[in-house]
């Protein structure tokens, strides 16, 4: 049985890897596994039976046992919360991605909100937001009131989504890190119920952590098990059990280059967050964490920073919005890892070219495995470009951030190839998009060749996403000058071998402009001047095809879309092959 993580990497036999500090490989191939079809019917039935078992007396008895009279310590939470969300709670309502929910009308049996908002409530990550905006005396009554509502509905009988492994894991981490907000009451019955629920949650995770999806959900569940072992008296056995489980979860969920298997920057950041919160538990107990925990942080942080632009915020990849610099900095600071950005993520699949003030990011891999993608995107070959603290070329992003501003239909549109800065053939996605966030047939293989030279960087990639349906291989060549003032590209469509001669097809190359970038077309419709608000002047020119400007949007890290524009180069794929060259050049 093949590894379900999605990709295997094979270095080109005739191109030895570079021996530089970053280990740049000149040639390699990334392959999406052949059996990537999402969860099978048998797996879905087995999961349903497992959920039904939660309601049986057997599972109920498994959750029984002694409950602690107190926690052994309260770990620090060094990651900053959302002050706006915390202030909203003090004003009497939850605020999540533009949606409001009055606290006095909150019913945990029927929250009446979307899945993401529901997870925010059940995971209790709002405790971090509340702690930013309120003192212990101000925040404890609010937190206790919400927790009482939750306990009344969910304390006795586990159910999804409240007791899903990742929500239960996050909840245990946040309950213990923010214990002063939920355990300050003089009501001994309430305190006993909270401590008992912490113990029940740990027992629930003991049996269900390995059933969580690979990657972030499984890692969070095992982090919580270890935290319980360290913070509940008599937990040495659970701690050892949890450390073995977390090591397995890291080995299966994080690639050797440090990237999470879902390829989501948001999941990458939250993985670092969970591991950092766990290390804080070791610190408060003055225990030495296992070596694999430090190693995982040492690998995941450079991979995350590889997707940071000049402003410190993250690029918009695989459903994530453009996560703000302040949040990235807070998570990295909490990890205590000081590292340079990873320029080439071999398995995670992102390439980074930094020259002068210019940063170019490239999605140079197949999409994530269907069963691991919550909002997988058909973005193979897409690029983002920034100039210092100003972004120039972006992807729309935000497909995973449904809320008041991002509807389900819009989220589906944000997953398309056309929502990314790359070539679109015949208005089709390079990988099929399926309902529920999973991905279908399309890109299975990416060939990559990268070279670092004295006068700049050269990167060439190709993918087979259009081969089966249309008979064309898409090749993208990128060249970035040593000073970062020129980014040259060429998009080529070549007939695939062992295929019937392909027909003519319309082609569009899209470059989504960041907010604050104003394009002005030249009279010949072959070039455009790009004025960056409070930034430099850039010029775009295409060698063939017709250039036009269309409306677009860009989603920030809070799930809020901002109107912007896009450059669209229109051409045609010819049976004998065709190419469109283009250039971004910094003026002045």
C-alpha positions in Angstrom: 0.0 0.0 0.0 1.4 3.4 -1.0 2.0 6.2 1.5 -1.2 8.3 1.7 0.8 11.5 2.3 0.6 12.3 -1.5 4.1 12.9 -2.8 7.3 11.1 -3.4 10.3 13.0 -4.6 12.9 11.6 -6.9 16.1 13.5 -7.7 17.1 13.6 -11.3 19.8 10.9 -11.8 21.9 13.2 -14.1 21.6 16.3 -11.9 23.3 15.9 -8.5 21.9 18.0 -5.7 23.7 21.3 -4.9 25.9 21.2 -1.8 25.0 24.7 -0.7 23.6 25.6 2.7 20.0 25.2 1.4 20.7 22.0 -0.4 19.1 23.2 -3.6 18.4 20.3 -5.9 18.8 21.1 -9.6 16.3 18.4 -10.7 13.6 16.3 -9.2 10.1 14.9 -9.8 7.2 15.1 -7.5 4.5 12.5 -7.9 0.9 12.4 -6.5 0.2 8.8 -5.4 -2.0 6.8 -7.8 -4.6 5.7 -5.3 -5.4 9.3 -4.1 -9.2 9.0 -4.3 -10.1 10.3 -0.8 -11.8 8.2 1.8 -13.3 4.9 0.5 -16.9 3.9 1.3 -15.5 1.3 3.7 -13.5 3.9 5.6 -16.5 6.2 5.8 -18.6 3.4 7.2 -15.9 2.5 9.7 -15.7 6.1 10.9 -19.5 6.3 11.2 -19.5 3.1 13.3 -16.7 4.6 15.5 -18.8 7.7 16.1 -21.8 5.6 17.0 -19.7 3.8 19.6 -19.2 7.0 21.5 -22.9 6.8 22.6 -22.6 3.3 23.9 -22.2 2.4 27.7 -18.9 0.8 26.9 -17.3 4.1 25.8 -19.0 5.9 28.7 -17.3 3.4 31.1 -13.9 4.0 29.4 -14.2 7.7 30.2 -14.8 7.1 33.9 -12.1 7.3 36.5 -10.6 9.5 39.1 -10.5 13.2 38.4 -7.8 15.5 39.6 -8.4 17.8 42.6 -6.2 20.4 40.8 -3.8 20.8 37.9 -0.1 20.5 38.8 0.7 23.7 36.9 -0.6 26.3 34.5 1.6 26.6 31.3 2.1 29.9 29.6 0.5 30.7 26.3 3.0 33.0 24.5 1.0 33.4 21.3 -1.0 36.6 21.0 -4.7 36.5 20.7 -7.1 38.6 18.6 -7.9 41.7 20.6 -10.9 42.6 18.5 -12.5 39.2 19.2 -11.7 39.6 22.9 -13.2 43.0 23.1 -16.3 41.7 21.4 -16.7 39.1 24.1 -16.5 41.8 26.8 -19.3 43.5 24.8 -21.4 40.4 24.9 -20.9 38.5 21.7 -18.5 36.3 19.8 -16.9 37.7 16.7 -15.5 35.3 14.1 -14.6 36.2 10.5 -17.2 39.0 10.5 -19.9 36.9 12.1 -21.5 37.8 15.4 -23.1 35.5 18.0 -24.5 37.0 21.2 -23.2 35.0 24.2 -26.6 35.1 26.0 -28.2 33.4 23.0 -25.5 30.7 22.6 -26.9 27.2 22.6 -24.2 24.5 22.3 -26.8 22.0 21.3 -27.6 24.1 18.2 -25.1 26.9 17.8 -26.6 27.9 14.5 -23.2 28.8 13.0 -21.0 27.4 10.3 -18.4 24.6 10.8 -15.4 26.9 11.2 -17.2 29.1 13.8 -18.5 26.0 15.6 -14.9 24.7 15.8 -13.8 28.1 17.2 -16.4 27.7 20.0 -15.8 24.0 20.8 -12.0 24.3 20.8 -12.1 27.2 23.3 -9.4 29.0 21.4 -11.4 32.1 22.1 -9.9 32.0 25.6 -6.7 33.3 24.2 -8.6 36.2 22.6 -10.4 37.0 25.8 -7.1 37.0 27.8 -5.7 39.7 25.6 -8.6 42.1 26.2 -9.5 41.3 29.8 -7.9 40.9 33.2 -8.5 37.7 35.2 -11.3 39.5 37.2 -12.9 40.8 34.0 -12.6 37.7 31.9 -13.3 34.9 34.4 -17.1 35.5 34.7 -17.4 35.5 30.9 -15.3 32.4 30.4 -17.1 30.5 33.2 -20.5 31.4 31.9 -19.7 30.0 28.4 -18.0 26.9 29.8 -21.1 26.2 32.0 -23.2 26.3 28.8 -20.8 23.9 27.1 -20.7 21.4 30.1 -24.4 21.3 30.3 -24.7 19.9 26.8 -21.4 18.1 26.1 -19.8 17.0 29.4 -21.5 13.6 29.6 -21.9 12.2 26.1 -19.2 12.7 23.4 -20.4 13.8 20.0 -19.0 15.5 16.9 -17.9 18.2 16.4 -17.5 19.0 20.1 -15.4 15.8 20.9 -13.8 15.4 17.5 -10.1 14.7 18.2 -8.7 18.0 17.0 -11.3 20.1 18.8 -10.9 18.0 22.0 -7.1 18.4 21.7 -7.2 22.1 21.3 -9.8 22.4 24.1 -7.6 20.6 26.5 -4.5 22.8 25.6 -6.5 26.0 26.0 -8.3 24.9 29.2 -5.0 24.2 30.8 -3.1 27.2 29.5 -5.9 29.6 30.5 -7.0 27.7 33.6 -7.2 31.0 35.7 -10.1 32.1 33.4 -12.2 28.9 33.9 -11.1 27.7 37.4 -11.3 30.8 39.5 -14.8 30.1 40.7 -15.5 29.4 44.4 -18.2 26.9 43.3 -16.6 23.6 44.2 -19.2 21.6 42.2 -18.4 23.5 39.0 -14.6 23.2 39.6 -15.0 19.5 40.1 -17.0 19.2 36.9 -14.3 21.1 34.9 -11.5 19.0 36.3 -13.4 15.8 35.7 -14.1 16.8 32.1 -10.4 17.5 31.5 -9.7 13.9 32.7 -12.5 12.5 30.5 -11.2 14.4 27.5 -7.7 12.9 28.0 -9.2 9.4 28.3 -11.3 10.0 25.1 -8.2 11.1 23.2 -6.2 8.1 24.5 -8.4 5.9 22.4 -9.1 8.2 19.5 -6.0 10.3 18.7 -4.7 7.8 16.1 -8.1 7.8 14.3 -7.8 11.6 13.6 -6.8 12.6 10.1 -3.1 12.6 9.4 -1.3 15.9 9.9 -2.5 18.7 12.1 -5.6 17.1 13.7 -3.6 14.0 14.8 -0.6 16.0 16.0 -2.9 18.3 18.2 -4.7 15.3 19.7 -1.4 13.7 20.8 0.0 17.0 22.1 -3.1 17.2 24.4 -2.5 13.7 25.6 1.0 14.5 26.7 -0.1 17.8 28.3 -2.7 15.8 30.3 0.0 13.4 31.4 2.2 16.2 32.6 -0.5 18.3 34.3 -2.8 15.7 35.9 -1.3 13.8 38.9 -0.1 10.3 38.2 0.2 10.9 34.5 3.7 9.4 33.8 2.3 6.4 31.9 0.1 8.6 29.8 3.0 10.9 29.1 5.2 8.0 27.8 2.2 6.7 25.8 1.6 10.2 24.4 5.2 10.8 23.4 5.3 7.6 21.4 2.1 8.6 19.7 3.2 12.2 18.9 6.4 10.9 17.4 4.3 8.7 15.0 2.0 11.6 14.2 4.9 13.9 13.4 6.7 11.2 11.3 3.5 10.7 9.2 2.2 14.2 9.2 5.3 16.3 8.6 7.6 15.9 5.6 11.3 15.6 6.1 11.7 19.2 4.9 9.3 20.4 7.7 6.2 21.0 5.6 2.8 19.7 6.8 1.2 17.1 4.5 -1.9 19.2 3.7 0.4 21.9 2.2 -1.6 24.5 4.0 0.3 27.5 5.4 -2.4 27.9 8.0 -2.1 24.3 9.1 1.6 24.7 9.1 1.4 27.7 11.5 -1.1 25.9 13.8 1.1 22.8 13.9 4.0 25.0 15.2 1.5 26.6 17.6 0.4 23.3 19.1 4.0 22.0 19.4 5.0 25.3 21.1 2.1 25.1 23.5 3.2 21.6 24.4 6.8 22.6 25.0 5.4 25.3 27.4 3.9 22.5 29.4 7.2 20.7 29.7 8.8 24.1 30.8 6.3 24.8 33.5 6.8 21.3 34.9 10.6 21.7 34.6 10.7 18.5 32.5 13.0 17.9 29.5 11.0 17.6 26.3 11.8 14.7 23.9 14.4 15.4 21.2 11.9 14.8 18.4 9.8 17.8 19.6 12.7 20.2 19.3 13.6 18.7 15.9 10.0 19.1 14.6 10.0 22.8 15.5 13.5 23.2 14.0 12.1 21.8 10.7 8.6 23.4 10.6 9.6 27.0 11.3 12.0 27.4 8.3 9.4 25.8 6.1 6.8 28.3 7.3 9.2 31.2 6.8 9.8 30.1 3.3 6.3 31.4 2.5 6.8 34.7 4.2 7.0 37.8 2.0 9.0 41.0 2.6 6.4 42.3 5.0 6.6 39.1 7.1 3.1 37.9 6.2 2.4 34.6 4.5 1.5 33.9 0.9 -1.9 32.8 -0.1 -1.6 29.0 -0.8 -3.9 26.0 -0.5 -6.9 27.8 0.9 -5.1 30.0 3.4 -5.5 33.8 3.4 -2.6 36.1 3.7 -1.8 35.6 7.4 -0.7 38.8 9.0 2.9 39.5 9.9 2.1 40.0 13.6 0.5 36.5 13.9 3.4 34.9 12.1 5.9 36.7 14.3 4.1 35.7 17.5 4.0 32.0 16.5 7.7 32.0 15.5 8.7 33.8 18.7 6.8 31.2 20.7 8.6 28.4 19.0 12.0 29.9 20.1 13.5 28.8 16.7 15.7 31.3 14.9 16.1 30.2 11.3 16.3 31.5 7.8 13.4 30.8 5.4 13.6 27.5 3.6 14.3 28.2 -0.1 13.4 24.8 -1.5 10.8 22.6 0.2 11.4 19.3 -1.5 8.3 17.4 -0.4 6.1 20.3 0.8 6.5 21.6 -2.7 7.1 25.3 -2.4 10.1 27.2 -4.0 11.3 30.5 -2.8 13.6 32.9 -4.7 14.8 36.0 -2.9 17.0 38.5 -4.7 17.5 42.1 -3.6 14.2 43.3 -2.2 12.2 40.8 -4.4 10.7 37.6 -3.1 9.1 35.1 -5.6 7.2 32.1 -4.3 6.2 29.2 -6.5 3.8 26.2 -6.0 6.0 23.6 -7.6 4.2 20.4 -6.6 1.0 18.5 -7.2 -2.0 19.4 -5.0 -2.3 17.7 -1.6 -3.8 14.2 -1.2 -7.6 14.4 -1.4 -8.2 12.9 2.1 -5.9 15.5 3.7 -7.2 18.7 2.1 -9.9 20.7 3.7 -9.8 23.3 0.9 -7.3 22.0 -1.6 -6.6 24.2 -4.6 -5.7 23.6 -8.2 -2.7 26.0 -8.0 0.3 24.0 -9.4 2.7 26.4 -11.1 1.2 29.6 -9.5 3.5 32.4 -8.3 3.5 35.3 -5.9 5.9 38.3 -6.0 6.6 40.9 -3.4 8.9 44.0 -3.5 10.1 44.7 0.0 7.1 45.2 2.2 4.8 45.7 -0.8 3.1 42.8 -2.5 2.9 42.9 -6.3 1.5 39.5 -7.6 -0.7 37.4 -5.3 -3.2 34.5 -5.4 -6.8 35.2 -4.3 -6.5 32.8 -1.3 -9.0 32.3 1.5 -10.9 29.2 0.3 -10.6 27.7 3.8 -11.9 30.9 5.5 -15.7 30.6 5.1 -17.5 33.2 7.2 -19.6 36.3 6.8 -17.6 37.4 3.8 -16.7 34.1 2.2 -19.7 32.1 1.2 -19.5 28.4 0.2 -19.9 29.2 -3.5 -17.2 31.9 -3.3 -14.9 29.5 -1.4 -15.3 26.9 -4.2 -14.4 29.6 -6.8 -11.3 30.6 -4.8 -10.0 27.0 -5.2 -9.9 27.2 -9.0 -6.8 27.5 -11.1 -8.2 30.9 -12.4 -8.0 32.2 -8.8 -4.2 31.8 -8.9 -1.4 33.5 -10.8 -0.7 30.9 -13.4 -1.8 29.6 -16.8 -5.4 28.4 -17.4 -6.1 26.2 -20.4 -9.6 26.3 -22.0 -11.0 27.8 -18.8 -10.4 24.5 -17.0 -8.8 23.6 -13.7 -5.5 21.8 -13.8 -6.8 19.5 -11.1 -10.6 18.8 -10.7 -12.3 20.3 -7.6 -14.8 18.2 -5.7 -17.4 19.3 -3.2 -16.3 19.2 0.4 -12.8 20.6 -0.3 -11.3 17.5 -1.8 -9.6 17.2 -5.2 -10.1 14.9 -8.1 -8.1 13.9 -11.2 -5.5 16.3 -12.7 -1.9 17.0 -11.8 -0.2 13.8 -10.8 3.4 14.6 -11.7 5.6 17.7 -11.6 9.1 17.9 -13.1 11.3 20.6 -11.5 14.7 21.9 -12.4 16.2 24.8 -10.4 19.6 26.4 -10.8 21.4 29.1 -8.9 23.8 31.2 -11.0 25.9 34.2 -10.5 23.5 36.5 -12.4 20.3 35.1 -10.8 18.1 32.1 -10.4 16.4 29.9 -13.0 13.5 27.6 -12.3 11.6 25.4 -14.7 8.7 23.2 -13.9 6.1 21.3 -15.8 2.9 19.5 -14.9 0.5 17.0 -16.5 -2.8 18.4 -15.3 -4.0 19.0 -18.9 -2.5 15.9 -20.5 -5.4 13.5 -20.1 -8.2 15.9 -21.2 -6.5 18.1 -23.7 -3.1 16.5 -24.6 -0.9 19.4 -23.5 1.9 19.6 -20.9 2.3 23.0 -19.2 5.8 24.1 -18.7 6.7 27.3 -16.8 10.1 28.9 -16.9 11.1 31.6 -14.4 14.2 33.6 -14.3 14.9 36.1 -11.5 17.9 38.5 -11.9 20.5 38.7 -9.2 19.3 42.1 -8.0 15.6 41.1 -8.1 14.7 43.9 -10.5 13.6 41.5 -13.3 11.3 38.5 -13.2 11.1 36.9 -16.6 8.8 34.1 -17.4 7.7 31.9 -20.3 4.6 29.6 -20.3 4.8 26.8 -22.8 2.2 24.2 -23.9 3.7 21.2 -25.7 2.0 18.2 -27.1 2.2 15.2 -24.7 4.0 12.1 -25.9 1.9 9.0 -26.7 -1.2 11.2 -27.1 -3.3 12.0 -30.1 -2.5 15.4 -31.7 -4.2 18.0 -29.5 -6.5 20.6 -30.9 -6.5 24.4 -30.6 -7.4 25.6 -27.2 -7.9 29.1 -25.7 -5.3 30.1 -23.1 -5.2 32.7 -20.4 -2.3 33.6 -18.1 -3.5 35.4 -15.0 -1.5 37.6 -12.7 -3.6 38.8 -9.7 -2.5 42.1 -8.4 -2.2 42.9 -4.7 -4.3 45.6 -3.2 -2.8 49.0 -3.8 -1.3 48.0 -7.2 -2.9 50.1 -9.9 -2.4 48.9 -13.5 -2.3 51.2 -16.6 -2.4 49.5 -20.0 -0.3 50.8 -22.9 -1.9 51.7 -26.2 -0.7 48.4 -27.9 -2.2 46.2 -25.2 1.1 44.5 -24.8 2.3 46.1 -21.6 1.1 47.7 -18.4 2.6 50.1 -15.8 2.0 48.9 -12.3 2.0 51.6 -9.6 2.4 50.3 -6.1 0.8 52.5 -3.4 3.7 54.0 -1.5 6.0 51.7 -3.4 8.1 51.3 -6.5 7.0 51.5 -10.1 7.0 48.2 -12.1 6.4 47.4 -15.7 4.8 44.3 -17.1 5.2 43.3 -20.8 4.1 40.2 -22.8 5.7 39.1 -26.0 2.6 37.5 -27.5 -1.0 37.4 -26.8 -3.4 40.2 -25.9 -3.1 41.9 -22.4 -6.2 43.1 -20.6 -7.2 44.1 -17.0 -10.0 42.5 -15.1 -11.5 42.7 -11.6 -10.2 40.3 -8.9 -10.1 40.0 -5.2 -7.6 39.1 -2.4 -8.5 37.6 0.9 -6.7 38.6 4.1 -5.9 36.3 7.0 -9.2 37.2 8.7 -11.2 36.0 5.7 -12.0 39.5 4.5 -12.0 39.9 0.7 -10.5 43.1 -0.8 -11.2 44.2 -4.3 -8.3 44.3 -6.7 -7.3 43.9 -10.3 -5.6 41.2 -12.4 -3.6 41.2 -15.6 -4.9 38.6 -18.1 -2.8 37.6 -21.2 -5.0 35.8 -23.7 -3.5 33.5 -26.3 -4.0 30.1 -28.0 -2.6 26.7 -27.6 -1.5 25.2 -31.0 -1.3 21.5 -31.9 2.5 21.9 -32.6 3.1 23.7 -29.3 3.0 27.4 -28.3 4.6 29.7 -25.8 3.9 33.1 -24.2 6.8 35.1 -22.7 6.4 37.8 -20.2 8.5 40.2 -18.0 8.1 42.1 -14.7 10.7 44.9 -14.5 11.2 47.3 -11.6 11.6 50.9 -12.9 13.7 53.5 -11.1 
